[in-house]
Amino acid sequence: MLLQIKDVAAVATAERAIRELLGVHAEWFLVQDGGPPLALANSEFDFFIAHRRLIFSSWTETGSRSWRLTAWEWTGEKLLLAASRRM
């Protein structure tokens, strides 16, 4: 079940929990809209808080991109993110 990121407390909680998860693995795979997976090292993406929103930024095949996270879930195998490009 996706955890909604709707208020300042949820933003801070999500950012802290996601950062803890990221420290466990040196490499992750990014899949956008069912496309092919893109291998990313921890240094190639970031999560940060800006204007009371949780932002995910990453290098992709088309350059640097940023998304506003609206929900997230850790399944034990996958970090699922619901995100919007329109900010």
Steps between C-alpha positions, in 0.01 A plus 500: 500500500646832395559748781373843398727803538248774567634716784826625648524215753446238226769667284756485782409142593518379139832675437657347811370148428601509133852620585539207742393257226738654247800447726451122488577460127765664282302455177132527413294460184271780382197399294276775365152431365575132433809578292831315513692510830786749532777410748587790733770528764410680824697801377279537190177591680386695803198559720459841661238728647423827321203728567347241736504236226709185461693510174676213323764597245701272278712474190309324223571422139362845413694693766419615850136474608305582815169369629279600792415190703138458597517150653746219567521139611780259591395142416816336633628465143394819324476865589183615326456872444196689376628820348400799292723688257284809516619716790 
